[in-house]
């Protein structure tokens, strides 16, 4: 089992995080100059001026705070409160100096000095890909997400996303449905899972992956936090897949971060008439993302002979596919490959609406179909190739 932060180092980094004007880049410069040692907290203005990013004004203001007993006592108390709250949440504090820190994240220009992690910190060490998209996902977007995430999981990749509604939720859920590992990166504290307040999904993410954030425990969602969060989604992963997005949105910011970090960007092409595909189509048009129609297209970019990974067995054995009765088989045959209204399903199968509702409910419980707005039903992506 990988160990995480020494309490003294975690406390030091939490104290530094409270210094005005000292973000991740300057904090990392301090750590490069002084190391994660308490001596850093007694630095003089003259010593701080030798650190990249510190002008005279900031150096003197920082040294003044560090030399103030009142400021330091208050900062240490707040740091200890965070450590205590993490303990009560059973969360880990993973720092840049820990073996559990995501290796690719260290390579970006401003890696967070520490991460709060609920779940298994070792989940951060595996090969992973980000799958992101609009909150207003269409049936096409959800199906594409299920297809790509299913095959990525079968190839051994973890799936990262932002636990937002729409594409993000579909990515996390599909990874779990197919026995994979998934990591949710939040733009708020790891205790504030506002998109899933009743816990339909996040407890399973913690059980089979992790929920992480660089924001302090207790931090509420704020628009300014999310661009910072998006750089983590792209920074932890080998590449980012944008499934659906308009021209503006968090997914496009994540794609831009990935490009700045010299990571691969992929996009699923969409209809020229759909707002939810304007962003992905633009990425492709401007040669900022590779258009992909299958996971094999991604693997050939990511890994030598990567397409061979698709021959690996699926994470879900065929024996786990639930059996169907004749009525359920008839319903699946009626739905075909497109979403279908309940009235048309009844007409095709000859089942009464009352009987049909019972069978549709059973098929949803077996996770074979899913219901969409307007009494439309569609098949989920199958777990077998």
C-alpha positions, 0 to 999 in steps of 0.5 A: 500500500502506498503511503501518503503525506507526512503530517508535517509536510501536509501542514506546511503546504496548507500554511503556504496555501494561505499566503496571499499571491502564492499559488501553485507555481510560486509554492512549487518554486519555494519548495524547489528553493527550500525543500519541504522543510519548516525552515521555509517558514522563517525565510527573510525577504532577501531570501524570498527575492531569490525565488523565481516569481517573487518581486520585492513587494511580494517577498516583503509581504510574505516574510512579514506574514511568516514572521507574525506569530498571530498570522502563523498561529491562525494559519497553523490552526486552519491547516490542522482543521483541514487535516482533521476534517480529512481524517473524519472523511477518511480522505487522504492528503497526497502531496507532490512528495508522495509516491501516490501523487499522479506522475503525469500531473507533476509535469504540468507547469503549475501542479497543485502542491497537494490533493485531497483524495477520497477513495484509493490513492493508488487509482491515481497511478494507472494509465488514464484518459479523460472523457468530458462533454456537455451537461446537455448531452444528447442520446448520440453523445451518451451512446458514444460515451458508453461505447468509448468508455466501455472499450477504454476500460476493457483495455485497462485505462481508468476514466477521468471526468468532472462528475458533472451532469451529462457526458461526465456522469455517463463516463463515470457510470459506464466505467463502473458498469464495466468493472473499471476504475474511474476518478472524479475531479471536483472544483470544490471540496471533496465533501461537497458533491452537489451533482449527486447529493443522494449518492447514487454514483459517488459512493461507487466511485470512491469504492472503485476509484477516487474523488479528488480536488485541490480545493480545501474541504468545505469549499463550495462550487465557484465558477473560478474554480472550474478552469483550475480543475480542468487543468487537473483533468487533462494533466493527470491523463494521457489524453482527453476525449471531448464527446459533445461540446458547444463552442464555449464550455468547460470541455473546450477549456479542458481541451485547451489545457491538454494542448498546452500540456502537450497531451493528446486531444480527441473529439467525436464528430457530430452533426453540423446542425447540432449545437452540442457538436459545434465545439467538437467539430471546431476542434477537428476543423482547426486540427486541434483534435484528432477525430475518432470513430472508435477507441482503436483510433485513440490507441494508435495515437497513444501507444505503439501498436495500441490497437492490439489492446482491443483484442484483450477481453472485456472487463465484464464476462459474458456470463454476467449478461442477464437472461431475457424472457420472450417479451423482453427479447421482443422489446429489444428487437423492436427498439433496434439501434435508435431511440423509440417511443413507447407507443411504437414499441407497443405497436411493434411488440403487440404488448399492452402499455400496462404490460410494456411498462412492467417489462421496460422497468425490468429491462432498465433494472437489468441495465439493458435499456435506458429511458430518455425524456418524452417516453423514449427508450434506447438500448445501452451499449453492450458489454461484449465486442 
